[in-house]
Amino acid sequence: MPALDDIVRQKTAILEHRGQKRSLVPSERGVGVRVERGGKALISFSCNDYLGLSHHPEVIKAASAALAQYGAGAGASRLVTGNCPLYDELENLLAEQKGTEAACVFGSGYLANIGTIPALVGAGDLILADKYIHACMIDAARLSGATLMRFAHNNLDHCKMLLEANRHEHQNCLILTETVFSMDGDRAPVRALKALANASGSWLMTDDAHGLATESLAEVQMGTLSKAAGSYGGYVCGSKALIDYLKTAARSLVYSTALPPATLAASIAALRIMKAQPELVQQPLQHAKHFTSLLGLPVAQSAIVPVILKENDKALAASKYLEERGFLVSAIRPPTVPENTARLRFTFSALHETKDIEAVAAIIKERGWLAQ
Ligand SMILES: *Cc1c(COP(=O)(O)O)cnc(C)c1O
């Protein structure tokens, strides 16, 4: 039998050869958009803490108080003794934010998808997923045992064609999309997808991980507390019947320990701030629009803007160059994005300063990266 270490070294070498080897770099996040790497202070355009809420004094205060009151860990799954009273408060706030009857909080966004999708569909059912859907929805779809088909990104005609050809051979059908696509920053035509779902007797599930509290028309509205809310956890919002069912049937909820109470308290404080300060919630998109207008790119649809450099090496070199100039912008490569679409991915925070956005746009122009 070959030694495990030999096999994994071979597998790693293959990834390295393809330019797909990843590495973890210690990065100390400070207040706002500051990050320290290798002793160097950088302005980050690579963080999903869109509103800076992870460091908001009220969030920290609420989390500290919960830590002192309830301790560091939840002690058990939510169905055993881990259902801290803070869950009700958080779920009520989420349902209110999304305009649904109820909500269910999971350990993370990944766990929300992994638990929800296989609870809703299985063998004999159909899943139609946008080509650019996040890896965790794909993992969940595979785990479910349903037939998985992908429609071309945001392509309603293709989705309709697949429905017409395949829907009748399956019992239930779930259509999966993201409200805001994580690597491209564009938005799904949610209303039109819902109409297709309705017309074909299918359900729509949206992943709003990168949305800033966006309501969708889907009957299953998934999202995360780990990005704009600056905390940690995932959720599904929907009807009371759906949520009741998930609390029994979603295995990632039933068989995993509840979130630490301090994390729930942080999320509650963050959602309250988002509710009270709609202008703060708007700010990342305003910054992204300023950036796209400086560069003559199509108007930003969200806080995420990709600058596509195609080749992996180019994206890596560009990211390294920006780092030398004091900016942290990650290079995103396949398999996270399609082959030959390696890119710099900019995410804008409410806390970016206009001068930083202008400086980084000036570097892109100076280097001629848009002409790639
Ligand atoms: C980040 C992300 C998730 C996972 O959420 P976590 O809370 O980080 O586990 C799910 N879907 C999309 C589209 C994401 O970007």
The ligand as an ORCA input file, in Angstrom:
! r2SCAN-3c Opt
* xyz 0 1
  C     -19.592     32.571      1.803
  C     -20.678     31.916      1.078
  C     -21.382     30.854      1.644
  C     -20.966     30.213      2.936
  O     -21.272     31.016      4.039
  P     -20.390     30.821      5.366
  O     -21.217     31.455      6.426
  O     -19.093     31.504      5.131
  O     -20.208     29.347      5.558
  C     -22.462     30.351      0.959
  N     -22.825     30.830     -0.239
  C     -22.159     31.845     -0.825
  C     -22.623     32.361     -2.136
  C     -21.055     32.414     -0.193
  O     -20.390     33.389     -0.779
*
